[in-house]
Amino acid sequence: YDPRARYMKKLCAEVLSGMGVQDSLLEVAQELERIALADDYFVSRKLYPNVDYYSGIMLRALGIPTSMFTVMFAMSRTVGWVCQWN
């Protein structure tokens, strides 16, 4: 399980709430996660939501076009990649 996902889930809900945004996609995502975490198929294969599962919903609420999501996900990882560079 990606421990960052737990915090991003909470942060996503807080940001959307703070912005006054009611996003049915967040509700669907939470329900899909609940179902997947209770399903033997997903659990036995260790298939869990990662940090991007909820960050995409938050980016959309912030007005970031979906065509830029991959760029935003890569930008957030750049610091880690550069730290590993020899």
N, C-alpha and C positions, 0 to 999 in steps of 0.2 A: 504494500500500500504506500502510495506517495504521501508522506506526511505533510507536504506543502498543500495538498488538495484540501485537507481539513480546514486549514487556515484560509485558503482562497474561497472556499464555500462560505465561510462565515463573513469574510471581507466583502464578497460579492453581494450577499444579502444586506449588509450594512450600507454599502455604497448605493445600491438601488433604493433602499429605504430612505437614506439621506437625501437622495435626489428626487424622491417622491415618484419613483418609477415603479409601476406594477408590470412586471414582465412575466407573461404566462410561460415563456421558455424556461425561466428559472424554476418554476413549479414543475414543469415536465422533466427537467434535468434532475431535480431532487427526487422525483418519483422513480425515474429510470435508475438512478443510483441505488435507491432503497431496494428495488426489485432485483437488480444485479447482485448486490451484496448478500441477498438472501437466496440466490440461485446457485445450486451446486456446480453447474457448468462453469460459471464465472469464477466462483470461489476456488474450485479445484485447479483451475488454470491460472490462478492469481491475476485475474483481469479486473483491475480496479481503475477508477477515474484518476487521471493525473492532474497536475496543477492547471493545465490548459482547458480542462473540461469546464471549469467555472470562469476562468479568466476571459474566455471568449464572450460569455454573456455580459461580463462587466465591460469589456471593450466596446461591445455593441451599444450598451447603455450610455457610454461616454461619447458616442458618435463616431467612433473609429469605423471606417468602411470595412466590411468583411474581406475585401480584396487586400487589405493591409494587415490582416491578422498574422499571416506567416511572418511578415517583416517584424511585427511587434513581438512575436514569440522569439524570433531569432535575436532581436536587440536585447531582450531581457537575459539571454544566455551569453551574450558576448563577453561580459566581464569574466565569467567563469572560464570560457574558452581561452581568453587572453592570459588568465592566471596560470593556465596549464602549459602555455607556450614556452618552449625552451629556447 
